Amino acid sequence: MSTQTKLILGGVAGFLVLSILGWWIAALVVLGVVAIPVVGYMMLDPSQRKRVRAQGRKRLGS
């Protein structure tokens, strides 16, 4: 799936959540979607974070 398709699907899903559940619930959903990966990354110890960053850079070149 291309990046543009993912963005379009995310926008449509966000619009549906906003229209169905209201502004506060939509904001909480977006906050949760952003916060969960950040908290997971912050729970890693420094050597694991280094490995994750290196893996991301390796994928960029391929």
N, C-alpha and C positions, 0 to 999 in steps of 0.2 A: 504494500500500500504506500502510495507516495506521501510526501510531507503535506502537500496541498490538500489531498483527500482527508488526511487526519485533521488538519485545521478546519476544514469545512464541516466534518462530522462533529468535532468538538464545539464549533459555533452553533450548529443546529441543536445539539444536546443541551448546551448552555441556555439557548433561547427557550427550549421546552421546559427545562427546570425552572427558569425564571418566570415563565408565564404560568406554570402549574402551581409551583410551591411558594412563590413570592420572593422578594428581594433578600430578606435575611437568610432564608434557608439556602438560596442559591449561593450567597456569599460564603456560607459555612461549607457547602459542598466544594466550592473552588478552593477554599482555604485547606480543606482536608486533602484534596487531590495534590496540592502543592506541598503540604506539610509532611505527609507520610513518607515520601522518598527522602526529604531533607532530614527528618528524624532518623530514618534508617541509615543514611550515610553518616550522620553524626555519631551513631552508636558504634561504628567501626573503630578499631584502634588504628593508630597512625600507619602501621605497616599494611593493613588491609586497604586503607584509603589510597595509599601509594600504588598498590596493585590495581585498584579500580581505575585510578587516573591513567596509569600506563596502558591498561587495556583499552580505554577510550581513545587514546592517542594512536594506538596500533590500528584500530578500526578505521580511523580517518584516512590513513594512507592506502587502505586496500579497497 
